[in-house]
Amino acid sequence: MQLESLKMFCDVVETGSFSRAAQLNHVTQSAVSQQIRALENRYEQKLLSRSARQVTPTPAGERLFRGCKEILARFAEVEQEIREQAAEVQGTTTVSTIYSVGLHELQSVQKQLLKTHPKVNMRLNYRRNDQVYDDVILGAAEIGIVAYPQPRAGVDILPFRDDKLAVVCAPSHPFSSKAKVSLTALSGVPFIAFDREAPTRKALDRLFREKNLDLNPVMEMDNVETIKRAVEMGLGVAILPLSTCQAEVQANSLVVKPFAEGPVSRPIGLLIRKGKYLDRASAAVLDAFKLAASSDE
């Protein structure tokens, strides 16, 4: 019996899906089914119960799953011990991130990583918020970065930092002459918004509902860069992470104003696949995130 077969079996149990287990192991769904059938033939009993919605282990399958997880974990430890005989940490770690964080807030992480582990490469994938979760769960990325992280099966969430939000307008807009802008002043003003499924948009909609105020979105866009271009053209105002607007503020193409009610921020979280063993390169990247976050406090 090969370790690959045991891993496929565990992946089916953990994901509840033959197709997802196939994606994780870079094989066809048919290949996964064949491996499971071989295990069931070996033990002469059914290990998985298949329904229209999900695959669940039988009592025998549950016992096999627990034992396999111990075997695979110990094997991963042995492999790691062998790899750690190398003196220097090196390798590539894939990080899936939303645009507004990846483009504007990871310079400090990159600098920290270059300083401590110059042979570790952090490769960024720019994705929508929901796609980041899928990348981490399916193994396409070792680490994910999302705004307003929400609990989801198959992932662990680590806090990273809080983004300060601000009102953003063109220099010609009446708000540009104000010291601060209230939420009430934003009610009914032409507003350039994130699309409705974006967590930041949902949080802002919630905030305005709580204040019995109305947002007036005249445009909805899926990333911060296109929103900024629309605001620069004078098509409306926006609420954006302050860190994403620094270049435009320096170029005098945008003006940012704090909220009269006090600071408003959005939490940024790191995603790791639940139970995943991080290799040395990925652990180094995660440490760089932690050091960068602590230096901001």
Buried (B, 14 or more C-beta within 10 A) or exposed (E): EEEEBBBBBBBBBBBBBBEBBBBBBEBEBEBBBBBBEEBBEEEEEBBBEEEEEEBBBBEBBEEBBEEBBEEBEEBEEEEBEEEEEEEEBBBEBBBBBBBBBBBBBBEBBBEBBBEEBEEBBBEBBBBBBEBBBBBBBBBBBBBBBBBBBEEBEBBBBBEBBBBBBBBBBBEEBEBBEBEBBBBEBBBEBBBBBBBEEBBBBEBBBEBBEEBEBEBEBEBBBBBBEEBBBBBBEEBBBBBBBBBBBEEBBEEEBBBBBBBBEEEBEBBBBBBBBBEBBBBBBBBBBBBBBBBBBEEEE
